[in-house]
Amino acid sequence: MADLVASTRQRKFGLDKQSMLPKYCRECDVLYACNGGCPKDRFILTPDGEPGLNYLCAGYKKFFQHAEKSMRLMANLLEAKRAPGRDHADLRAEG
C-alpha cells in the first residue's frame, strides 16, 4: 500500500491537485480548509470564467466561514491543553 502512495502517479496527482487550482481558489480565504475539494468535482467556471471551480465551492465557503471562529477557539483550547468538549459555554459565548 505504501508503494501506491509513493508512486510517481500518486505524487503527480497530489501536486496537480494544488497546481491546477484556478486563481479564484488560490486567492480564497478558506482555501486552507477545503484545498479546492476533490478534483473530480471541479467542473464549473469561476465568476471570472476560469474553468476548474469545485461545484460545491459556495457551500464550502459558507460552511468554513461560519465554522472558522469556533474551530479556531477549539484549536486554541487544545493548544492550552484544555478539552474543547468541556468548554461549550466558551463556544456559545463566542458564537
C-alpha positions in Angstrom: 0.0 0.0 0.0 2.8 2.4 0.9 4.2 1.9 -2.6 1.0 3.1 -4.2 1.0 6.3 -2.2 4.7 7.0 -3.0 4.2 6.2 -6.7 5.1 8.8 -9.3 1.5 8.8 -10.5 0.2 9.4 -7.0 2.7 12.2 -6.3 1.7 13.8 -9.6 -1.9 13.6 -8.6 -1.1 15.3 -5.3 0.9 18.1 -6.9 -1.7 18.6 -9.6 -4.4 18.9 -7.0 -2.8 22.2 -5.9 -1.2 23.5 -9.1 -4.4 23.1 -11.2 -6.5 25.4 -9.0 -8.0 28.4 -10.6 -6.9 31.9 -9.4 -10.2 32.3 -7.6 -9.4 29.3 -5.4 -5.7 30.3 -4.8 -6.9 33.7 -3.5 -9.8 32.3 -1.4 -9.8 32.9 2.4 -11.0 29.4 3.1 -8.5 27.5 0.8 -6.7 26.4 3.9 -9.8 24.3 4.8 -11.1 23.0 1.5 -8.0 22.9 -0.6 -10.2 23.1 -3.7 -12.1 19.9 -2.8 -11.8 16.8 -4.9 -10.6 17.3 -8.4 -13.5 15.2 -9.8 -15.8 18.0 -8.6 -14.0 20.8 -10.3 -16.1 21.3 -13.4 -17.8 24.7 -13.2 -16.4 28.1 -14.1 -15.2 30.7 -11.6 -17.0 34.1 -11.5 -14.2 35.3 -13.9 -14.9 32.5 -16.3 -11.9 30.3 -15.5 -12.6 26.6 -15.5 -11.8 24.3 -12.6 -14.0 25.5 -9.8 -15.5 22.9 -7.5 -19.2 22.9 -7.8 -19.5 22.7 -4.0 -17.5 25.9 -3.6 -20.3 28.2 -2.5 -21.4 25.7 0.2 -17.8 25.0 1.4 -17.1 28.7 1.6 -20.3 29.4 3.6 -19.6 26.5 6.0 -16.0 27.2 6.6 -16.6 30.9 7.1 -19.4 30.1 9.6 -17.3 27.4 11.5 -13.9 29.3 11.4 -14.4 31.2 14.7 -15.4 28.0 16.6 -12.7 25.9 15.1 -10.0 28.5 16.0 -11.3 28.6 19.6 -11.2 24.8 19.8 -7.7 24.8 18.4 -6.6 27.4 21.0 -8.2 25.4 23.8 -6.3 22.3 22.6 -3.0 24.2 22.5 -3.7 25.3 26.0 -4.2 21.7 27.0 -7.9 22.3 27.7 -10.6 19.9 26.4 -12.8 21.8 23.9 -15.7 19.4 24.6 -15.9 20.8 28.2 -15.9 24.4 27.1 -19.3 24.6 25.3 -20.0 27.8 27.3 -16.9 29.4 25.7 -18.1 28.3 22.2 -21.6 29.7 22.8 -20.2 33.0 24.2 -18.1 33.4 21.1 -20.8 32.2 18.8 
